[in-house]
């Protein structure tokens, strides 16, 4: 069984399908999708349908799904305005083609999406979350047990888990000790073509040699035994052709897979 993680396809269903074809996940493999399937790109509903068709797939709530859900539930007028400002038009176009039962089912599904997951692969625990965690709220809570790690995550706010940027990418998590033991946090939300604005201790360039988004590890220091404590997997699909890609990380061995956003997408 292999464990794959991807995030932030943002309506680019062709690229997501292409990178999934590279890894060909089987029924015994697990695929974690860390949110932001919708908005900006041409076919957000296509991304959701593809994700939901995969066997053994686990989907987390991203800030764009949260905005979509708030708009669908009609919580407040500002929700629709915020969603539109953040690229919700393409998603709304897809929803307009659905009947009322389909829209209600979509809202029910989105409302039930969890905010984080903890997985253990190859002797290491991984925290999977859309945007990141607030390290200030994590300090002193983790004692090496899964119970304390779950309690640490439950202490985070929704805003931390789906919206945080600089506070997470700009400082250590404090979860990995000097022997390199402890959980890595895998997140998206912040396109890696923009990550330089926020990053503390990047382990590698933020883009590939052609300036395209890529998976980036951060935080490998003496204090972490040389082990990165954060990994960004938002390969900047929202940026579109030129910079955007959809990436997949295999947690078992750290292998990376990419599909480029093409012209016209």
C-alpha positions as CSV (number, residue, x, y, z in Angstrom):
1,X,0.0,0.0,0.0
2,X,1.3,3.5,-0.9
3,X,0.1,6.8,0.4
4,X,-0.2,9.7,-2.1
5,X,-0.9,13.4,-1.2
6,X,-2.0,16.2,-3.6
7,X,-3.6,19.6,-3.2
8,X,-4.8,22.8,-4.9
9,X,-5.8,21.5,-8.3
10,X,-8.1,24.5,-8.6
11,X,-10.3,23.3,-11.4
12,X,-7.6,21.9,-13.6
13,X,-9.0,18.4,-14.0
14,X,-6.9,17.5,-17.1
15,X,-3.7,18.1,-15.2
16,X,-4.9,16.3,-12.1
17,X,-6.0,13.3,-14.2
18,X,-2.6,13.3,-15.9
19,X,-0.6,13.2,-12.7
20,X,-2.9,10.6,-11.2
21,X,-2.2,8.5,-14.3
22,X,1.5,8.6,-13.6
23,X,1.1,7.1,-10.1
24,X,-1.9,4.8,-11.0
25,X,-3.2,4.4,-7.4
26,X,-4.8,1.0,-6.8
27,X,-7.5,0.0,-4.5
28,X,-5.0,-0.7,-1.8
29,X,-3.3,2.7,-2.1
30,X,-4.5,5.8,-0.2
31,X,-4.9,9.2,-1.9
32,X,-5.3,12.3,0.3
33,X,-6.5,15.5,-1.4
34,X,-5.8,18.5,0.8
35,X,-8.6,20.7,-0.5
36,X,-8.9,23.6,-3.0
37,X,-10.3,21.4,-5.8
38,X,-12.5,24.2,-6.9
39,X,-12.3,27.8,-8.2
40,X,-10.0,29.6,-10.7
41,X,-9.5,26.8,-13.2
42,X,-11.9,25.8,-16.0
43,X,-13.6,22.7,-14.5
44,X,-13.9,22.6,-10.7
45,X,-16.9,20.2,-10.8
46,X,-14.8,17.9,-13.0
47,X,-12.1,17.9,-10.4
48,X,-14.6,17.0,-7.6
49,X,-16.1,14.2,-9.8
50,X,-12.7,12.8,-10.5
51,X,-11.6,12.9,-6.9
52,X,-14.8,11.3,-5.7
53,X,-14.5,8.5,-8.2
54,X,-11.1,7.3,-6.9
55,X,-10.9,4.3,-4.6
56,X,-9.7,4.9,-1.0
57,X,-9.5,8.7,-1.4
58,X,-9.6,11.0,1.6
59,X,-10.5,14.6,1.0
60,X,-9.9,17.5,3.4
61,X,-11.6,20.9,3.5
62,X,-9.7,23.8,1.9
63,X,-10.5,27.5,2.1
64,X,-12.1,27.4,-1.4
65,X,-14.4,24.6,-0.5
66,X,-15.3,26.5,2.7
67,X,-16.1,29.6,0.7
68,X,-18.2,27.5,-1.7
69,X,-20.0,25.8,1.2
70,X,-20.8,29.1,2.9
71,X,-22.1,30.6,-0.4
72,X,-24.3,27.5,-1.0
73,X,-25.7,27.5,2.5
74,X,-26.4,31.2,2.1
75,X,-24.9,32.1,5.5
76,X,-24.3,35.7,4.6
77,X,-24.0,38.0,1.6
78,X,-20.3,38.6,2.3
79,X,-19.7,34.9,1.7
80,X,-20.7,35.2,-1.9
81,X,-18.7,38.3,-2.4
82,X,-15.6,36.7,-0.8
83,X,-16.0,33.6,-3.0
84,X,-16.4,35.6,-6.2
85,X,-13.3,37.7,-5.3
86,X,-11.3,34.5,-4.9
87,X,-12.2,33.0,-8.2
88,X,-15.5,31.3,-7.5
89,X,-17.1,32.2,-10.9
90,X,-15.9,29.0,-12.6
91,X,-17.3,26.8,-9.8
92,X,-20.6,28.7,-9.8
93,X,-20.9,28.1,-13.6
94,X,-20.6,24.3,-12.9
95,X,-23.1,24.4,-10.1
96,X,-25.6,26.2,-12.3
97,X,-25.7,23.1,-14.5
98,X,-26.7,20.9,-11.6
99,X,-30.2,20.2,-10.4
100,X,-31.3,21.1,-6.9
101,X,-30.7,17.6,-5.5
102,X,-27.2,17.5,-6.8
103,X,-26.4,20.9,-5.3
104,X,-27.8,19.8,-1.9
105,X,-25.8,16.6,-2.1
106,X,-22.6,18.6,-2.9
107,X,-23.2,20.9,0.0
108,X,-23.8,17.9,2.4
109,X,-20.5,16.3,1.1
110,X,-18.5,19.5,1.5
111,X,-19.9,20.2,5.0
112,X,-18.7,16.7,6.2
113,X,-15.1,17.1,5.0
114,X,-12.6,16.9,7.8
115,X,-10.0,19.6,8.5
116,X,-7.0,17.4,9.0
117,X,-5.7,13.8,8.9
118,X,-2.9,12.0,10.7
119,X,-1.2,9.1,8.8
120,X,1.7,6.9,9.7
121,X,4.0,5.8,6.9
122,X,7.4,4.1,7.2
123,X,7.7,4.7,10.9
124,X,6.9,8.5,10.7
125,X,3.7,10.3,11.4
126,X,2.5,12.9,9.0
127,X,0.0,15.7,9.7
128,X,-2.0,16.5,6.5
129,X,-3.9,19.8,6.4
130,X,-4.9,22.3,3.8
131,X,-3.0,25.5,4.9
132,X,-0.9,24.6,7.9
133,X,-0.9,24.9,11.7
134,X,-0.3,27.7,14.1
135,X,3.0,26.8,15.8
136,X,2.2,29.0,18.7
137,X,-0.8,26.9,19.6
138,X,1.3,23.7,19.1
139,X,4.1,24.6,21.5
140,X,4.4,22.2,24.4
141,X,1.4,20.1,23.4
142,X,3.1,17.2,21.6
143,X,4.7,14.5,23.7
144,X,5.3,11.9,21.0
145,X,1.9,10.2,21.1
146,X,-0.8,10.2,18.5
147,X,-3.2,11.3,21.2
148,X,-1.3,14.5,21.9
149,X,-0.9,15.2,18.2
150,X,-4.6,14.9,17.7
151,X,-5.2,17.2,20.7
152,X,-2.8,19.7,19.2
153,X,-4.7,19.8,16.0
154,X,-8.1,20.0,17.7
155,X,-6.7,23.1,19.5
156,X,-6.2,24.9,16.2
157,X,-9.0,27.1,14.8
158,X,-10.6,26.5,11.5
159,X,-9.0,29.7,10.3
160,X,-5.5,28.3,11.2
161,X,-6.1,25.1,9.4
162,X,-7.5,26.4,6.1
163,X,-6.2,30.0,5.8
164,X,-2.8,30.3,7.7
165,X,0.3,31.4,5.7
166,X,3.2,33.3,7.2
167,X,2.8,32.1,10.7
168,X,3.2,28.6,9.5
169,X,5.7,28.8,6.7
170,X,7.7,31.4,8.5
171,X,8.8,29.5,11.6
172,X,9.5,25.9,12.8
173,X,6.7,23.8,14.0
174,X,8.6,22.5,17.0
175,X,7.3,19.0,16.3
176,X,10.5,17.3,15.2
177,X,13.3,16.8,17.8
178,X,17.1,16.9,17.4
179,X,17.1,13.2,16.6
180,X,14.8,13.9,13.7
181,X,11.8,12.2,15.4
182,X,8.4,13.6,15.1
183,X,5.6,14.4,12.6
184,X,6.1,16.3,9.4
185,X,3.3,18.7,8.4
186,X,2.2,18.4,4.7
187,X,0.2,21.4,3.5
188,X,-0.8,23.3,0.4
189,X,-2.8,26.6,0.1
190,X,0.3,28.9,-0.5
191,X,1.5,28.4,-4.1
192,X,5.2,27.6,-4.0
193,X,5.9,30.3,-6.7
194,X,4.9,32.8,-3.9
195,X,6.4,30.9,-1.0
196,X,9.6,32.9,-0.8
197,X,7.6,35.7,0.8
198,X,6.8,33.6,3.8
199,X,9.4,30.8,4.0
200,X,11.7,30.0,6.9
201,X,14.7,27.7,6.1
202,X,13.7,26.4,2.7
203,X,15.7,23.2,1.8
204,X,15.5,23.7,-2.0
205,X,14.5,26.3,-4.7
206,X,10.9,27.3,-4.7
207,X,10.4,26.6,-8.4
208,X,12.0,24.3,-11.0
209,X,14.5,25.6,-13.6
210,X,11.6,26.8,-15.8
211,X,10.0,28.8,-13.0
212,X,7.1,26.4,-12.4
213,X,5.7,25.5,-9.0
214,X,7.1,22.4,-7.3
215,X,6.9,20.5,-4.1
216,X,9.2,22.2,-1.5
217,X,10.6,21.0,1.8
218,X,11.4,23.5,4.6
219,X,12.9,23.5,8.1
220,X,15.7,21.0,8.0
221,X,18.1,22.3,10.7
222,X,20.4,21.1,13.4
223,X,17.4,21.3,15.8
224,X,15.4,18.8,13.6
225,X,18.3,16.4,13.0
226,X,18.3,17.5,9.4
227,X,14.7,16.5,8.8
228,X,12.3,19.0,7.1
229,X,9.4,19.8,9.4
230,X,7.1,21.2,6.7
231,X,6.4,20.3,3.1
232,X,4.4,22.5,0.7
233,X,2.6,20.6,-2.1
234,X,0.7,23.5,-3.7
235,X,2.4,23.5,-7.1
236,X,0.7,26.7,-8.2
237,X,-2.0,25.3,-10.5
238,X,-3.9,28.5,-9.7
239,X,-1.2,30.5,-11.6
240,X,-2.2,28.8,-14.8
241,X,0.0,28.1,-17.8
242,X,3.7,29.0,-17.5
243,X,4.0,28.6,-13.7
244,X,1.2,26.2,-12.7
245,X,1.4,22.5,-12.1
246,X,-0.4,19.9,-10.1
247,X,1.8,17.7,-8.0
248,X,1.6,14.5,-6.1
249,X,3.9,13.4,-3.2
250,X,4.3,9.8,-2.3
251,X,4.9,9.6,1.4
252,X,6.5,6.2,1.4
253,X,9.6,7.3,-0.4
254,X,9.2,11.0,-1.1
255,X,8.8,10.5,-4.8
256,X,7.3,13.5,-6.6
257,X,5.1,13.6,-9.7
258,X,3.9,16.6,-11.8
259,X,1.6,17.5,-14.6
260,X,1.8,21.0,-16.1
261,X,-1.1,23.4,-16.7
262,X,-1.3,23.8,-20.5
263,X,-2.3,26.8,-22.6
264,X,-6.0,27.2,-22.7
265,X,-6.6,25.7,-19.3
